[in-house]
Amino acid sequence: MTKENAMSDEDLKAELERLKSENAALKKAQGSTRIKVSDKGGVSVYGLGRFPVTLYKEQWLKLLAMSDEIRSFITANEVQLKSKE
């Protein structure tokens, strides 16, 4: 094995360790909820399910204005609704 190959092996091992650390950090972050601006200018909420929930700001504001109605609906229909947990 040449010195050049040994350096490549070391680089590969270092990259593998970096990727393992990054993967572990991403797994930790999956349990948390975060918000960001989507590529198309919408508001994306991550961490609620497998995919982000993305709406435009007007849609979010309309939904937020309905929060009391949504809570009442959930309470009134508790028996029929399932929980993910």
Distance bins in CASP14 RR format, pairs under 12 A and 6 or more apart:
PFRMAT RR
TARGET T0000
AUTHOR 0000-0000-0000
RMODE 2
METHOD distances of the structure
MODEL  1
1 7 0 0 0 0 0 1 0 0 0 0 0
1 8 0 0 0 0 1 0 0 0 0 0 0
1 9 0 0 0 0 1 0 0 0 0 0 0
1 10 0 0 0 0 0 1 0 0 0 0 0
2 8 0 0 0 0 1 0 0 0 0 0 0
2 9 0 0 0 0 0 1 0 0 0 0 0
3 9 0 0 0 0 0 1 0 0 0 0 0
3 10 0 0 0 0 0 1 0 0 0 0 0
4 10 0 0 0 0 0 1 0 0 0 0 0
4 11 0 0 0 0 0 1 0 0 0 0 0
5 11 0 0 0 0 0 1 0 0 0 0 0
5 12 0 0 0 0 0 1 0 0 0 0 0
6 12 0 0 0 0 0 1 0 0 0 0 0
6 13 0 0 0 0 0 1 0 0 0 0 0
7 13 0 0 0 0 0 1 0 0 0 0 0
7 14 0 0 0 0 0 1 0 0 0 0 0
8 14 0 0 0 0 0 1 0 0 0 0 0
8 15 0 0 0 0 0 1 0 0 0 0 0
9 15 0 0 0 0 0 1 0 0 0 0 0
9 16 0 0 0 0 0 1 0 0 0 0 0
10 16 0 0 0 0 0 1 0 0 0 0 0
10 17 0 0 0 0 0 1 0 0 0 0 0
11 17 0 0 0 0 0 1 0 0 0 0 0
11 18 0 0 0 0 0 1 0 0 0 0 0
12 18 0 0 0 0 0 1 0 0 0 0 0
12 19 0 0 0 0 0 1 0 0 0 0 0
13 19 0 0 0 0 0 1 0 0 0 0 0
13 20 0 0 0 0 0 1 0 0 0 0 0
14 20 0 0 0 0 0 1 0 0 0 0 0
14 21 0 0 0 0 0 1 0 0 0 0 0
15 21 0 0 0 0 0 1 0 0 0 0 0
15 22 0 0 0 0 0 1 0 0 0 0 0
16 22 0 0 0 0 0 1 0 0 0 0 0
16 23 0 0 0 0 0 1 0 0 0 0 0
17 23 0 0 0 0 0 1 0 0 0 0 0
17 24 0 0 0 0 0 1 0 0 0 0 0
18 24 0 0 0 0 0 1 0 0 0 0 0
18 25 0 0 0 0 0 1 0 0 0 0 0
19 25 0 0 0 0 0 1 0 0 0 0 0
19 26 0 0 0 0 0 1 0 0 0 0 0
20 26 0 0 0 0 0 1 0 0 0 0 0
20 27 0 0 0 0 0 1 0 0 0 0 0
21 27 0 0 0 0 0 1 0 0 0 0 0
21 28 0 0 0 0 0 1 0 0 0 0 0
22 28 0 0 0 0 0 1 0 0 0 0 0
22 29 0 0 0 0 0 1 0 0 0 0 0
23 29 0 0 0 0 0 1 0 0 0 0 0
23 30 0 0 0 0 0 1 0 0 0 0 0
24 30 0 0 0 0 0 1 0 0 0 0 0
25 31 0 0 0 0 0 1 0 0 0 0 0
25 32 0 0 0 0 0 1 0 0 0 0 0
26 32 0 0 0 0 0 1 0 0 0 0 0
26 34 0 0 0 0 0 1 0 0 0 0 0
26 46 0 0 0 0 0 1 0 0 0 0 0
26 47 0 0 0 0 0 1 0 0 0 0 0
29 46 0 0 0 0 1 0 0 0 0 0 0
29 47 0 0 0 0 1 0 0 0 0 0 0
30 46 0 0 0 0 1 0 0 0 0 0 0
30 47 1 0 0 1 0 0 0 0 0 0 0
30 48 0 0 0 0 0 1 0 0 0 0 0
30 49 0 0 0 0 1 0 0 0 0 0 0
30 50 0 0 0 0 1 0 0 0 0 0 0
31 46 0 0 0 0 1 0 0 0 0 0 0
31 47 1 0 0 1 0 0 0 0 0 0 0
31 48 0 0 0 0 1 0 0 0 0 0 0
31 49 0 0 0 0 1 0 0 0 0 0 0
32 45 0 0 0 0 0 1 0 0 0 0 0
32 46 0 0 0 0 1 0 0 0 0 0 0
32 47 1 0 0 1 0 0 0 0 0 0 0
32 48 0 0 0 0 0 1 0 0 0 0 0
33 44 0 0 0 0 0 1 0 0 0 0 0
33 45 1 0 0 1 0 0 0 0 0 0 0
33 46 1 0 0 1 0 0 0 0 0 0 0
33 47 1 0 1 0 0 0 0 0 0 0 0
33 48 1 0 0 1 0 0 0 0 0 0 0
33 49 0 0 0 0 1 0 0 0 0 0 0
33 52 0 0 0 0 0 1 0 0 0 0 0
33 53 0 0 0 0 0 1 0 0 0 0 0
34 43 0 0 0 0 0 1 0 0 0 0 0
34 44 0 0 0 0 1 0 0 0 0 0 0
34 45 1 0 0 1 0 0 0 0 0 0 0
34 46 1 0 1 0 0 0 0 0 0 0 0
34 47 1 0 0 1 0 0 0 0 0 0 0
34 48 0 0 0 0 0 1 0 0 0 0 0
34 52 0 0 0 0 1 0 0 0 0 0 0
34 53 0 0 0 0 0 1 0 0 0 0 0
35 42 0 0 0 0 0 1 0 0 0 0 0
35 43 1 0 0 1 0 0 0 0 0 0 0
35 44 1 0 0 1 0 0 0 0 0 0 0
35 45 1 0 1 0 0 0 0 0 0 0 0
35 46 1 0 0 1 0 0 0 0 0 0 0
35 47 0 0 0 0 1 0 0 0 0 0 0
35 48 0 0 0 0 0 1 0 0 0 0 0
35 52 0 0 0 0 1 0 0 0 0 0 0
35 53 0 0 0 0 1 0 0 0 0 0 0
35 54 0 0 0 0 0 1 0 0 0 0 0
35 55 0 0 0 0 0 1 0 0 0 0 0
35 57 0 0 0 0 0 1 0 0 0 0 0
35 60 0 0 0 0 1 0 0 0 0 0 0
36 42 0 0 0 0 1 0 0 0 0 0 0
36 43 1 0 0 1 0 0 0 0 0 0 0
36 44 1 0 1 0 0 0 0 0 0 0 0
36 45 0 0 0 0 1 0 0 0 0 0 0
36 46 1 0 0 1 0 0 0 0 0 0 0
36 47 0 0 0 0 0 1 0 0 0 0 0
36 52 0 0 0 0 1 0 0 0 0 0 0
36 53 0 0 0 0 0 1 0 0 0 0 0
36 54 0 0 0 0 1 0 0 0 0 0 0
37 43 1 0 0 1 0 0 0 0 0 0 0
37 44 1 0 0 1 0 0 0 0 0 0 0
37 45 0 0 0 0 0 1 0 0 0 0 0
37 46 0 0 0 0 0 1 0 0 0 0 0
37 52 0 0 0 0 0 1 0 0 0 0 0
37 54 0 0 0 0 1 0 0 0 0 0 0
37 55 0 0 0 0 0 1 0 0 0 0 0
37 56 0 0 0 0 0 1 0 0 0 0 0
37 57 0 0 0 0 1 0 0 0 0 0 0
37 60 0 0 0 0 0 1 0 0 0 0 0
38 44 1 0 1 0 0 0 0 0 0 0 0
38 45 0 0 0 0 0 1 0 0 0 0 0
38 46 0 0 0 0 0 1 0 0 0 0 0
38 51 0 0 0 0 0 1 0 0 0 0 0
38 52 1 0 0 1 0 0 0 0 0 0 0
38 53 0 0 0 0 0 1 0 0 0 0 0
38 54 1 0 1 0 0 0 0 0 0 0 0
38 55 0 0 0 0 1 0 0 0 0 0 0
38 56 0 0 0 0 1 0 0 0 0 0 0
38 57 0 0 0 0 0 1 0 0 0 0 0
38 60 0 0 0 0 0 1 0 0 0 0 0
39 52 0 0 0 0 0 1 0 0 0 0 0
39 54 0 0 0 0 1 0 0 0 0 0 0
40 54 0 0 0 0 1 0 0 0 0 0 0
40 55 0 0 0 0 0 1 0 0 0 0 0
40 56 0 0 0 0 1 0 0 0 0 0 0
40 57 0 0 0 0 0 1 0 0 0 0 0
41 54 0 0 0 0 1 0 0 0 0 0 0
41 55 0 0 0 0 0 1 0 0 0 0 0
41 56 1 0 0 1 0 0 0 0 0 0 0
41 57 0 0 0 0 1 0 0 0 0 0 0
41 58 0 0 0 0 0 1 0 0 0 0 0
41 59 0 0 0 0 0 1 0 0 0 0 0
41 60 0 0 0 0 0 1 0 0 0 0 0
42 52 0 0 0 0 0 1 0 0 0 0 0
42 53 0 0 0 0 0 1 0 0 0 0 0
42 54 1 0 1 0 0 0 0 0 0 0 0
42 55 1 0 0 1 0 0 0 0 0 0 0
42 56 1 0 1 0 0 0 0 0 0 0 0
42 57 1 0 0 1 0 0 0 0 0 0 0
42 58 0 0 0 0 0 1 0 0 0 0 0
42 59 0 0 0 0 1 0 0 0 0 0 0
42 60 0 0 0 0 1 0 0 0 0 0 0
43 52 0 0 0 0 1 0 0 0 0 0 0
43 53 0 0 0 0 1 0 0 0 0 0 0
43 54 1 0 0 1 0 0 0 0 0 0 0
43 55 1 0 0 1 0 0 0 0 0 0 0
43 56 1 0 0 1 0 0 0 0 0 0 0
43 57 1 0 0 1 0 0 0 0 0 0 0
43 58 0 0 0 0 0 1 0 0 0 0 0
43 59 0 0 0 0 1 0 0 0 0 0 0
43 60 1 0 1 0 0 0 0 0 0 0 0
43 61 0 0 0 0 1 0 0 0 0 0 0
43 63 0 0 0 0 0 1 0 0 0 0 0
43 64 0 0 0 0 0 1 0 0 0 0 0
44 51 0 0 0 0 1 0 0 0 0 0 0
44 52 1 0 1 0 0 0 0 0 0 0 0
44 53 1 0 0 1 0 0 0 0 0 0 0
44 54 1 0 1 0 0 0 0 0 0 0 0
44 55 0 0 0 0 1 0 0 0 0 0 0
44 56 0 0 0 0 0 1 0 0 0 0 0
44 57 0 0 0 0 0 1 0 0 0 0 0
44 59 0 0 0 0 0 1 0 0 0 0 0
44 60 0 0 0 0 0 1 0 0 0 0 0
45 51 0 0 0 0 0 1 0 0 0 0 0
45 52 1 0 0 1 0 0 0 0 0 0 0
45 53 1 0 1 0 0 0 0 0 0 0 0
45 54 1 0 0 1 0 0 0 0 0 0 0
45 55 0 0 0 0 1 0 0 0 0 0 0
45 59 0 0 0 0 0 1 0 0 0 0 0
45 60 0 0 0 0 1 0 0 0 0 0 0
45 63 0 0 0 0 0 1 0 0 0 0 0
45 64 0 0 0 0 0 1 0 0 0 0 0
46 52 1 0 1 0 0 0 0 0 0 0 0
46 53 0 0 0 0 1 0 0 0 0 0 0
46 54 0 0 0 0 1 0 0 0 0 0 0
47 53 0 0 0 0 1 0 0 0 0 0 0
47 84 0 0 0 0 0 1 0 0 0 0 0
48 54 0 0 0 0 0 1 0 0 0 0 0
48 84 0 0 0 0 1 0 0 0 0 0 0
49 84 0 0 0 0 1 0 0 0 0 0 0
50 84 0 0 0 0 0 1 0 0 0 0 0
53 59 0 0 0 0 0 1 0 0 0 0 0
53 60 0 0 0 0 1 0 0 0 0 0 0
53 63 0 0 0 0 1 0 0 0 0 0 0
54 60 0 0 0 0 1 0 0 0 0 0 0
55 61 0 0 0 0 1 0 0 0 0 0 0
55 62 0 0 0 0 1 0 0 0 0 0 0
55 63 1 0 0 1 0 0 0 0 0 0 0
55 64 0 0 0 0 0 1 0 0 0 0 0
56 62 0 0 0 0 1 0 0 0 0 0 0
56 63 0 0 0 0 0 1 0 0 0 0 0
57 63 0 0 0 0 0 1 0 0 0 0 0
57 64 0 0 0 0 0 1 0 0 0 0 0
58 64 0 0 0 0 0 1 0 0 0 0 0
58 65 0 0 0 0 0 1 0 0 0 0 0
59 65 0 0 0 0 0 1 0 0 0 0 0
59 66 0 0 0 0 0 1 0 0 0 0 0
60 66 0 0 0 0 0 1 0 0 0 0 0
60 67 0 0 0 0 0 1 0 0 0 0 0
61 67 0 0 0 0 0 1 0 0 0 0 0
62 69 0 0 0 0 0 1 0 0 0 0 0
62 70 0 0 0 0 0 1 0 0 0 0 0
63 69 0 0 0 0 0 1 0 0 0 0 0
63 70 1 0 0 1 0 0 0 0 0 0 0
64 70 0 0 0 0 1 0 0 0 0 0 0
64 71 0 0 0 0 0 1 0 0 0 0 0
66 72 0 0 0 0 1 0 0 0 0 0 0
66 73 0 0 0 0 1 0 0 0 0 0 0
66 74 0 0 0 0 0 1 0 0 0 0 0
67 73 0 0 0 0 0 1 0 0 0 0 0
67 74 0 0 0 0 0 1 0 0 0 0 0
68 74 0 0 0 0 0 1 0 0 0 0 0
68 75 0 0 0 0 0 1 0 0 0 0 0
69 75 0 0 0 0 0 1 0 0 0 0 0
69 76 0 0 0 0 0 1 0 0 0 0 0
70 76 0 0 0 0 0 1 0 0 0 0 0
70 77 0 0 0 0 0 1 0 0 0 0 0
70 81 0 0 0 0 0 1 0 0 0 0 0
71 77 0 0 0 0 0 1 0 0 0 0 0
71 78 0 0 0 0 0 1 0 0 0 0 0
72 78 0 0 0 0 0 1 0 0 0 0 0
73 80 0 0 0 0 0 1 0 0 0 0 0
73 81 0 0 0 0 1 0 0 0 0 0 0
74 80 0 0 0 0 0 1 0 0 0 0 0
74 81 1 0 0 1 0 0 0 0 0 0 0
74 82 0 0 0 0 0 1 0 0 0 0 0
74 83 0 0 0 0 0 1 0 0 0 0 0
75 81 0 0 0 0 1 0 0 0 0 0 0
END
